[in-house]
Amino acid sequence: MDANGWNAAFGELARATMSSPELERYYSVPMTKPRAQLILKQLSLYVRHRRDCWAYVSGNCPVLAVKQKILAHEYEEMIRDAHSEHGHLDLIIRQGKPIGLTAEDILQSKPIPTTAATLYAWGWMCKKKSWLEGLAAMSMTEWNQDDRLLADLGGGHSARMGNLWVKYLGITWDDLPNWKAHREADKGHVDMFLPVWEEFGSGENREMILQAAKESEELYRLYQKGLAGAMQALPD
């Protein structure tokens, strides 16, 4: 399968996720400051955990050129890129300020049960499965951010969630550096690994990669389902 074929396959999975009942429920919950705080705290755990997951994938991968792509990806996430001089966790901390969160609040966040369960599962996939499966699990969720693919559904996750924060919280997109950055950054991250799938995704690897991507999307739905339930348990 060539790059266009992989683009279509991953795109189909992302569109199914972003139009799923779990995600529709998540985006239907009216936003309040306590709910926004919950989302951002759980997101900080998600983002930090992914640094471990990408490291597991790199450690399992024997292909130097792919390791270089992973390290380039992680340099942008952890060190600096066009959106931050201090890595993407800095974007979350900055986004917390308008909703009343300090850096310490974010760094000391505790997971709700579904966050803990899904992070454990992603970690296991990336550490114990093959590097191709781990890479598929990590890369797949970035497709859920791609406005190019998801425009007719309201955009990717950052676009849809950012618009909800603007609508309900009386803030602007300038107050949302994390959502704003990931509307752009993850487009590049999606494209970055298409040559890898084209080169290594033939034969039995094809179904293995797609199955790992599908399982990762199921975890993503569960993560967001848990957040929706926790948000609805908070007072309006």
C-alpha positions as CSV (number, residue, x, y, z in Angstrom):
1,M,0.0,0.0,0.0
2,D,1.4,3.4,-1.0
3,A,1.3,6.6,1.0
4,N,-2.0,7.6,-0.4
5,G,-3.5,4.2,0.6
6,W,-2.2,4.6,4.1
7,N,-3.5,8.2,4.2
8,A,-7.0,6.8,3.3
9,A,-6.8,4.0,5.8
10,F,-5.7,6.0,8.8
11,G,-8.1,8.8,7.7
12,E,-11.0,6.4,7.7
13,L,-10.2,5.3,11.3
14,A,-9.9,8.9,12.5
15,R,-13.2,9.9,10.9
16,A,-14.9,7.0,12.5
17,T,-13.5,8.0,15.9
18,M,-14.3,11.7,15.6
19,S,-17.9,11.0,14.6
20,S,-18.4,8.2,17.2
21,P,-21.0,8.3,20.0
22,E,-18.2,8.7,22.6
23,L,-16.8,11.8,20.9
24,E,-20.1,13.3,20.2
25,R,-21.1,13.0,23.8
26,Y,-17.7,14.5,24.8
27,Y,-18.2,17.6,22.6
28,S,-21.9,17.9,23.7
29,V,-21.1,18.7,27.4
30,P,-21.4,22.4,28.1
31,M,-18.0,23.8,29.1
32,T,-17.5,25.4,32.5
33,K,-14.3,26.4,34.2
34,P,-14.2,23.3,36.5
35,R,-14.7,21.1,33.4
36,A,-12.0,22.9,31.5
37,Q,-9.7,22.4,34.4
38,L,-10.4,18.7,34.5
39,I,-9.8,18.3,30.8
40,L,-6.4,20.2,31.0
41,K,-5.2,18.3,34.0
42,Q,-6.0,14.9,32.4
43,L,-4.4,16.1,29.1
44,S,-1.2,17.0,31.0
45,L,-1.0,13.4,32.1
46,Y,-1.7,12.1,28.6
47,V,1.0,14.3,27.1
48,R,3.6,13.4,29.6
49,H,2.8,9.7,29.3
50,R,3.2,9.9,25.5
51,R,6.9,10.9,26.0
52,D,7.5,7.5,27.7
53,C,5.5,5.7,24.9
54,W,7.5,7.3,22.1
55,A,10.7,6.4,23.9
56,Y,9.6,2.8,24.1
57,V,8.9,2.8,20.4
58,S,12.3,4.2,19.6
59,G,14.0,1.7,21.8
60,N,12.2,-1.2,20.1
61,C,12.9,0.1,16.6
62,P,16.0,-1.2,14.8
63,V,15.8,1.2,11.9
64,L,18.0,4.2,12.3
65,A,16.1,6.4,9.8
66,V,12.8,5.7,11.7
67,K,14.5,6.4,15.0
68,Q,15.6,9.8,13.6
69,K,12.0,10.6,12.7
70,I,10.9,9.7,16.2
71,L,13.5,11.8,17.8
72,A,12.7,14.7,15.5
73,H,9.0,14.3,16.6
74,E,10.0,14.2,20.3
75,Y,12.4,17.2,20.0
76,E,9.4,19.3,18.9
77,E,7.2,17.9,21.7
78,M,9.8,18.1,24.5
79,I,12.4,20.8,23.6
80,R,11.2,23.4,21.2
81,D,9.4,24.0,17.9
82,A,7.6,26.9,16.2
83,H,5.0,27.0,18.9
84,S,7.1,26.9,22.1
85,E,10.7,27.4,23.2
86,H,10.1,25.0,26.1
87,G,8.2,22.0,24.7
88,H,4.5,21.3,24.5
89,L,3.9,20.8,28.2
90,D,4.6,24.5,28.5
91,L,1.7,25.2,26.2
92,I,-0.6,23.3,28.6
93,I,0.7,25.3,31.6
94,R,0.2,28.6,29.7
95,Q,-3.4,27.5,28.7
96,G,-4.2,26.8,32.3
97,K,-3.7,30.3,33.5
98,P,-6.9,31.8,32.0
99,I,-9.0,29.1,33.7
100,G,-7.3,29.5,37.1
101,L,-4.7,26.7,37.1
102,T,-1.2,27.2,38.3
103,A,1.8,25.2,36.9
104,E,1.8,23.3,40.2
105,D,-1.9,22.4,39.8
106,I,-1.1,20.9,36.4
107,L,2.1,19.1,37.4
108,Q,0.4,17.5,40.4
109,S,-2.6,16.2,38.5
110,K,-4.1,12.8,39.4
111,P,-5.7,10.6,36.8
112,I,-9.3,9.7,36.8
113,P,-9.8,5.8,36.5
114,T,-10.3,5.8,32.7
115,T,-7.3,8.0,32.2
116,A,-5.2,5.6,34.3
117,A,-6.5,2.6,32.4
118,T,-5.9,3.9,28.9
119,L,-2.4,5.3,29.7
120,Y,-1.4,1.9,31.1
121,A,-2.8,0.2,27.9
122,W,-0.9,2.6,25.5
123,G,2.2,2.1,27.5
124,W,1.9,-1.7,27.3
125,M,1.3,-1.5,23.5
126,C,4.4,0.6,23.0
127,K,6.7,-1.3,25.3
128,K,5.7,-4.9,24.6
129,K,4.4,-5.0,21.1
130,S,6.5,-4.6,17.9
131,W,7.9,-1.1,17.0
132,L,5.5,-0.9,14.1
133,E,2.5,-1.6,16.4
134,G,3.7,0.9,18.9
135,L,4.3,3.6,16.3
136,A,0.9,3.0,14.8
137,A,-0.7,3.3,18.3
138,M,1.1,6.7,18.9
139,S,0.8,8.2,15.4
140,M,-2.9,7.2,15.0
141,T,-4.2,9.6,17.6
142,E,-2.5,12.5,16.0
143,W,-4.8,12.0,13.0
144,N,-7.7,13.0,15.2
145,Q,-6.3,16.5,15.2
146,D,-6.1,17.0,11.4
147,D,-8.5,19.7,10.3
148,R,-7.7,18.9,6.6
149,L,-9.3,15.5,7.1
150,L,-12.1,16.4,9.6
151,A,-13.2,19.9,8.5
152,D,-16.8,18.7,7.7
153,L,-17.1,17.2,11.2
154,G,-16.2,20.5,12.8
155,G,-12.4,20.0,12.6
156,G,-10.0,18.0,14.6
157,H,-10.0,17.7,18.4
158,S,-8.1,20.9,19.1
159,A,-10.3,22.9,16.8
160,R,-13.6,21.6,18.2
161,M,-12.5,21.8,21.8
162,G,-11.0,25.3,21.3
163,N,-14.2,26.5,19.8
164,L,-16.1,25.2,22.8
165,W,-13.8,27.0,25.2
166,V,-14.2,30.3,23.3
167,K,-18.0,29.8,23.2
168,Y,-18.6,29.0,26.9
169,L,-15.6,30.6,28.8
170,G,-15.4,34.0,27.3
171,I,-11.8,33.7,26.2
172,T,-10.1,33.9,22.8
173,W,-7.9,31.6,20.7
174,D,-4.9,33.7,21.9
175,D,-5.7,32.2,25.4
176,L,-5.5,28.6,24.0
177,P,-1.8,28.0,23.0
178,N,-2.1,24.3,23.3
179,W,-5.2,23.9,21.1
180,K,-3.8,26.5,18.7
181,A,-0.4,24.8,18.3
182,H,-1.8,21.3,17.8
183,R,-4.1,22.4,15.0
184,E,-0.9,22.9,13.0
185,A,1.8,20.7,14.7
186,D,0.0,17.4,14.3
187,K,-0.6,17.9,10.6
188,G,3.2,17.7,10.2
189,H,3.4,14.7,12.5
190,V,0.8,12.9,10.5
191,D,2.7,13.4,7.3
192,M,6.0,12.6,8.9
193,F,5.4,8.9,9.2
194,L,3.5,8.2,5.9
195,P,6.8,7.1,4.2
196,V,7.4,4.6,7.1
197,W,4.1,2.9,6.5
198,E,4.7,2.8,2.8
199,E,8.1,1.2,3.3
200,F,7.4,-1.2,6.1
201,G,3.6,-1.8,5.8
202,S,3.4,-4.5,3.3
203,G,2.5,-8.2,3.7
204,E,1.5,-9.3,7.1
205,N,2.7,-6.0,8.6
206,R,-0.2,-4.2,6.9
207,E,-2.9,-5.9,9.0
208,M,-0.8,-5.7,12.2
209,I,-0.3,-1.9,11.8
210,L,-4.0,-1.3,11.1
211,Q,-5.1,-3.5,14.0
212,A,-2.8,-1.5,16.4
213,A,-4.1,1.7,15.0
214,K,-7.7,0.5,15.5
215,E,-7.0,-0.5,19.1
216,S,-5.4,2.8,19.8
217,E,-8.5,4.6,18.5
218,E,-10.6,2.4,20.8
219,L,-8.5,3.6,23.7
220,Y,-8.9,7.2,22.6
221,R,-12.6,6.8,22.6
222,L,-12.5,5.3,26.1
223,Y,-10.3,8.1,27.3
224,Q,-12.7,10.7,26.1
225,K,-15.8,8.8,27.3
226,G,-14.3,8.8,30.8
227,L,-13.7,12.5,30.6
228,A,-17.3,13.2,29.4
229,G,-18.7,11.2,32.3
230,A,-16.4,13.0,34.8
231,M,-17.4,16.4,33.3
232,Q,-21.1,15.6,33.6
233,A,-20.6,14.7,37.2
234,L,-19.5,18.2,37.9
235,P,-22.1,20.9,38.5
236,D,-23.1,23.1,35.6
